[in-house]
Every structure is written in C-alpha cells, then in structure tokens.
Amino acid sequence: MAHDRIHARKPTHDLERWSVGTIAAVDQRDGHAVFAVSTEDGESVELVVTVAIRDLVLRRLDLAADESPIGARVWYRTHGG
C-alpha cells in the first residue's frame, strides 16, 4: 500500500510540493492511521499513513499529555502528489 506524507513541522525542502492543513480527526483503519485534514480551501483530505508515522507526527506537535491534536497545523502530500 502506498502511503501519504504528513509533517508536524514546515518542511525545509520542495515547499511547493507540500500543502498546509489542519487536523480534523485521527483514526485507525485496517492497521493504518488515518488523518482527516481540513485544507486551506475548506475541503477535507484523508491521509493514510503508518501507525509509526502517526506517532511521530503527534509527538512532534509538542502537545500536552491531555491535549488533542484536533486543530493542529500540518503539512501534507497525498500519494503521487
């Protein structure tokens, strides 16, 4: 399965290839993590990544232990994008 890309911090390279969005939900499906991200245009994008990538992104958001990632800004690329 090809996975999408997501970063908690602004990428330092190929910025034109990345889009900015806000986390609307984080779920798990079929052994993969699924981020629902609201785009700057108000659309919704579903990003499928590994559980390890989900954990890395959430850790890099520097959230408090009880703080939700909903509303956090992220940079993403869909598979093939």
C-alpha positions as CSV (number, residue, x, y, z in Angstrom):
1,M,0.0,0.0,0.0
2,A,1.3,3.4,-0.9
3,H,1.1,5.9,1.9
4,D,0.6,9.7,2.1
5,R,3.1,12.0,3.7
6,I,2.4,14.3,6.7
7,H,4.7,16.5,8.8
8,A,4.1,18.3,12.0
9,R,6.7,20.9,11.1
10,K,7.2,23.0,8.0
11,P,9.3,21.0,5.5
12,T,12.7,22.5,4.6
13,H,12.8,21.3,1.0
14,D,10.4,21.2,-2.0
15,L,8.0,23.6,-0.3
16,E,5.9,23.9,-3.5
17,R,5.1,20.2,-3.3
18,W,3.5,20.4,0.2
19,S,0.1,21.7,1.2
20,V,-1.0,23.1,4.6
21,G,-4.0,21.9,6.5
22,T,-5.5,21.5,10.0
23,I,-6.1,18.1,11.7
24,A,-9.8,17.5,11.9
25,A,-9.6,13.8,13.1
26,V,-7.2,11.0,13.7
27,D,-8.5,7.4,13.4
28,Q,-7.2,3.9,12.7
29,R,-8.4,1.6,9.9
30,D,-7.1,-1.8,8.7
31,G,-3.8,-1.4,10.7
32,H,-3.1,2.1,9.3
33,A,-3.5,5.6,10.8
34,V,-5.9,7.9,9.0
35,F,-5.7,11.7,9.4
36,A,-8.7,13.8,8.3
37,V,-7.2,17.2,7.4
38,S,-9.1,20.3,6.5
39,T,-7.4,22.2,3.7
40,E,-6.9,26.0,3.5
41,D,-9.8,25.9,0.9
42,G,-12.1,24.3,3.4
43,E,-12.1,20.9,1.8
44,S,-11.4,17.6,3.6
45,V,-8.5,15.3,2.7
46,E,-8.0,11.8,4.1
47,L,-4.3,10.8,4.6
48,V,-3.4,7.2,5.2
49,V,0.0,6.6,7.0
50,T,1.6,4.0,9.1
51,V,0.9,3.9,12.8
52,A,4.6,4.8,13.4
53,I,4.3,7.9,11.3
54,R,1.1,8.9,13.2
55,D,3.0,8.6,16.5
56,L,5.9,10.6,15.2
57,V,3.7,13.4,13.9
58,L,1.7,13.6,17.1
59,R,4.9,13.6,19.2
60,R,6.4,16.4,17.1
61,L,3.3,18.6,17.6
62,D,4.5,19.2,21.2
63,L,1.1,18.6,22.7
64,A,0.4,18.3,26.4
65,A,-0.4,14.8,27.5
66,D,-4.2,15.6,27.7
67,E,-4.2,18.0,24.6
68,S,-6.0,16.9,21.4
69,P,-4.2,17.2,18.0
70,I,-7.5,18.4,16.5
71,G,-6.9,21.9,15.1
72,A,-3.1,21.5,14.9
73,R,-1.5,22.7,11.7
74,V,0.3,20.1,9.5
75,W,2.0,19.9,6.1
76,Y,1.0,17.0,3.8
77,R,1.3,15.4,0.4
78,T,-1.1,12.8,-0.9
79,H,0.4,9.7,-2.6
80,G,1.5,10.7,-6.0
81,G,1.5,14.4,-5.2
